[in-house]
């Protein structure tokens, strides 16, 4: 799509903040006016639009995409999104440790166990850990605990959390980012621990490097989105 506007900006409204293009509010793909809860988020989305060149590239506007997804999909399918995320918790990455080599196992325990302990303390969610490929059946209190945490989120936060969970393969990691327990960089290193270990042993090819760079970009965007949802 060709750029059709000169100036992106924001406008205050009774129900929040709008992003404008030449003074007109932008709409989602479903033609819903995009109303955002904080000026900080609206300004960041406006900056994405302002940064576009002659050709608009949606892939370069991750904050816009997350906001549109929240408004068009998550607001209407909130219960289903929460169920999907609880499903991630049932097979969370942090609960599946390797049996060997010892160096990898030690690294997993040192990195993952503190987050499992944090989830238990914060959400009363006692996750069970297993080794190898044997499935771990998570106790109901763990799932109830994370479901309660998800229920407390806004549609916008839930959307960003879903993106983080998919990127990291771990709801626990995503919740840790949301609650300020870890940074985007730590979320990446935590969720990529196994692959990083393999790269240290055997090296990294160009395809893997590009994939990891894109993954880091997605994690950073979702983390930024979460922080902007809370800034006035």
C-alpha positions as CSV (number, residue, x, y, z in Angstrom):
1,X,0.0,0.0,0.0
2,X,1.3,3.4,-0.9
3,X,1.6,6.0,1.9
4,X,-1.5,8.2,1.7
5,X,-0.9,10.7,4.5
6,X,1.6,13.3,5.5
7,X,1.5,13.4,9.3
8,X,0.7,10.8,12.0
9,X,-0.3,12.1,15.4
10,X,-2.5,11.5,18.4
11,X,-5.7,13.0,19.7
12,X,-7.2,12.8,23.2
13,X,-10.7,11.5,23.6
14,X,-13.1,10.8,26.4
15,X,-12.5,7.1,26.1
16,X,-8.8,7.2,25.6
17,X,-6.3,8.2,22.9
18,X,-6.5,7.9,19.2
19,X,-3.8,7.7,16.5
20,X,-4.5,10.1,13.6
21,X,-3.3,10.3,10.0
22,X,-3.7,13.9,8.8
23,X,-6.1,14.5,11.6
24,X,-8.3,11.5,10.9
25,X,-8.4,8.5,13.4
26,X,-7.0,5.2,12.1
27,X,-9.1,2.1,12.1
28,X,-8.3,-1.6,12.4
29,X,-8.7,-4.0,9.5
30,X,-12.2,-4.7,10.9
31,X,-13.0,-1.0,10.5
32,X,-13.1,-0.3,14.2
33,X,-11.6,3.0,15.4
34,X,-8.4,2.3,17.3
35,X,-8.8,3.7,20.8
36,X,-5.8,3.2,23.2
37,X,-5.7,3.4,27.0
38,X,-2.5,5.5,27.3
39,X,-0.9,8.4,25.4
40,X,2.4,6.6,25.5
41,X,1.0,3.7,23.5
42,X,-0.8,6.0,21.0
43,X,2.4,8.0,20.5
44,X,4.5,4.9,19.9
45,X,2.0,3.6,17.3
46,X,1.9,7.0,15.6
47,X,5.7,6.9,15.4
48,X,5.4,3.6,13.5
49,X,3.1,5.2,11.0
50,X,5.3,8.4,10.7
51,X,8.4,6.2,10.1
52,X,6.8,4.6,7.0
53,X,8.4,5.5,3.6
54,X,6.5,5.7,0.3
55,X,5.3,2.1,0.7
56,X,3.6,1.1,3.9
57,X,5.0,-2.1,5.4
58,X,2.8,-3.6,8.1
59,X,5.5,-5.9,9.2
60,X,7.5,-2.9,10.4
61,X,4.6,-1.8,12.7
62,X,4.4,-4.5,15.4
63,X,2.7,-2.3,17.9
64,X,0.0,-1.4,15.4
65,X,-0.5,-5.1,14.7
66,X,-0.8,-6.0,18.3
67,X,-3.3,-3.2,19.0
68,X,-5.4,-4.2,16.0
69,X,-5.4,-7.9,17.1
70,X,-6.5,-6.9,20.5
71,X,-9.4,-4.9,19.2
72,X,-10.5,-7.1,16.3
73,X,-9.9,-10.6,17.8
74,X,-9.0,-10.8,21.4
75,X,-11.9,-8.5,22.6
76,X,-14.3,-10.9,20.9
77,X,-12.5,-14.2,21.7
78,X,-11.1,-13.5,25.1
79,X,-12.1,-16.7,26.8
80,X,-10.7,-18.8,23.9
81,X,-7.4,-16.9,24.0
82,X,-7.1,-17.5,27.8
83,X,-7.8,-21.2,27.3
84,X,-5.1,-21.4,24.6
85,X,-2.6,-19.8,27.0
86,X,-3.5,-22.1,29.8
87,X,-2.9,-24.9,27.3
88,X,0.7,-23.6,26.9
89,X,1.0,-23.8,30.7
90,X,0.1,-27.5,30.6
91,X,3.3,-28.2,28.6
92,X,5.4,-25.2,29.5
93,X,9.0,-25.2,28.3
94,X,10.4,-24.6,31.7
95,X,8.9,-27.8,33.0
96,X,10.7,-30.0,30.6
97,X,14.4,-30.5,31.5
98,X,17.0,-32.5,29.6
99,X,18.4,-35.8,31.1
100,X,21.8,-35.0,29.7
101,X,24.4,-33.6,29.2
102,X,25.1,-32.5,32.7
103,X,26.2,-29.0,31.6
104,X,22.9,-28.4,29.9
105,X,20.9,-29.8,32.8
106,X,22.7,-27.6,35.3
107,X,22.1,-24.5,33.1
108,X,18.4,-25.3,32.8
109,X,18.0,-25.7,36.6
110,X,19.9,-22.5,37.3
111,X,17.9,-20.5,34.8
112,X,14.5,-22.0,34.9
113,X,13.9,-23.1,38.5
114,X,14.0,-19.5,39.9
115,X,11.1,-18.6,37.5
116,X,9.2,-21.7,38.5
117,X,9.7,-20.7,42.1
118,X,8.5,-17.2,41.3
119,X,5.4,-18.4,39.6
120,X,4.5,-20.5,42.6
121,X,5.1,-17.6,45.0
122,X,3.3,-15.0,42.8
123,X,0.4,-16.9,41.5
124,X,0.2,-19.9,43.8
125,X,1.0,-22.0,40.8
126,X,3.1,-25.1,41.8
127,X,4.3,-26.4,38.4
128,X,5.8,-29.9,38.2
129,X,9.1,-30.6,36.4
130,X,9.9,-33.7,34.4
131,X,13.1,-34.9,32.6
132,X,13.3,-36.2,29.1
133,X,10.2,-36.6,27.0
134,X,7.9,-38.0,29.7
135,X,4.9,-35.6,30.0
136,X,4.3,-33.8,33.2
137,X,0.6,-33.5,34.3
138,X,0.3,-30.1,35.9
139,X,-1.6,-29.9,39.1
140,X,-4.9,-28.0,38.9
141,X,-3.8,-25.3,41.4
142,X,-1.0,-24.3,38.9
143,X,-3.5,-23.9,36.1
144,X,-6.0,-22.1,38.3
145,X,-3.2,-19.7,39.4
146,X,-2.1,-18.7,35.9
147,X,-5.7,-18.5,34.7
148,X,-6.4,-16.0,37.5
149,X,-3.4,-14.0,36.4
150,X,-4.7,-13.9,32.8
151,X,-8.2,-12.9,33.8
152,X,-6.7,-9.8,35.4
153,X,-5.2,-8.5,32.2
154,X,-6.8,-6.1,29.7
155,X,-7.4,-7.2,26.2
156,X,-4.3,-5.3,25.0
157,X,-2.1,-6.9,27.6
158,X,-3.5,-10.3,26.9
159,X,-2.7,-9.9,23.2
160,X,0.9,-9.0,23.9
161,X,1.2,-11.8,26.5
162,X,-0.1,-14.3,23.9
163,X,2.5,-13.1,21.4
164,X,5.3,-13.5,24.1
165,X,4.0,-16.9,25.0
166,X,4.1,-18.1,21.4
167,X,7.6,-16.6,20.9
168,X,9.0,-18.1,24.0
169,X,7.1,-21.4,24.2
170,X,6.4,-20.5,27.8
171,X,3.5,-18.8,29.6
172,X,5.7,-18.6,32.7
173,X,8.3,-16.6,30.9
174,X,5.7,-14.3,29.4
175,X,4.1,-13.6,32.8
176,X,7.6,-12.9,34.2
177,X,8.0,-10.2,31.6
178,X,4.6,-8.8,32.2
179,X,5.3,-8.5,35.9
180,X,8.8,-7.1,35.5
181,X,10.5,-10.2,36.8
182,X,12.7,-10.4,33.7
183,X,13.6,-8.3,30.7
184,X,13.0,-9.0,27.0
185,X,16.7,-10.0,26.6
186,X,16.3,-12.4,29.6
187,X,13.1,-13.8,28.1
188,X,15.0,-14.5,24.9
189,X,17.9,-16.1,26.6
190,X,15.7,-18.2,28.9
191,X,13.5,-19.5,26.1
192,X,16.4,-20.1,23.8
193,X,18.6,-21.8,26.4
194,X,18.6,-25.2,24.7
195,X,19.3,-23.8,21.2
196,X,22.0,-21.5,22.5
197,X,23.7,-24.5,24.2
198,X,23.7,-26.4,20.8
199,X,25.1,-23.3,19.0
200,X,27.9,-23.2,21.5
201,X,28.7,-26.8,20.7
202,X,28.2,-26.8,16.9
203,X,28.0,-23.3,15.7
204,X,25.2,-21.2,14.2
205,X,24.2,-21.2,10.5
206,X,22.8,-18.1,8.8
207,X,19.2,-19.4,8.8
208,X,19.2,-19.9,12.5
209,X,20.8,-16.5,13.0
210,X,18.1,-14.8,11.1
211,X,15.3,-16.7,12.8
212,X,16.7,-15.8,16.2
213,X,17.0,-12.2,15.3
214,X,13.3,-12.1,14.2
215,X,12.3,-13.9,17.4
216,X,14.2,-11.3,19.5
217,X,12.4,-8.5,17.6
218,X,9.0,-10.1,18.3
219,X,9.8,-10.5,22.0
220,X,11.1,-6.9,22.3
221,X,8.0,-5.5,20.5
222,X,5.6,-7.4,22.8
223,X,7.6,-6.4,25.9
224,X,7.5,-2.7,24.8
225,X,3.8,-3.0,24.1
226,X,3.1,-4.3,27.6
227,X,5.1,-1.4,29.2
228,X,3.3,1.2,27.1
229,X,-0.1,-0.1,28.2
230,X,0.8,0.9,31.7
231,X,2.4,4.3,31.0
232,X,0.2,7.4,31.2
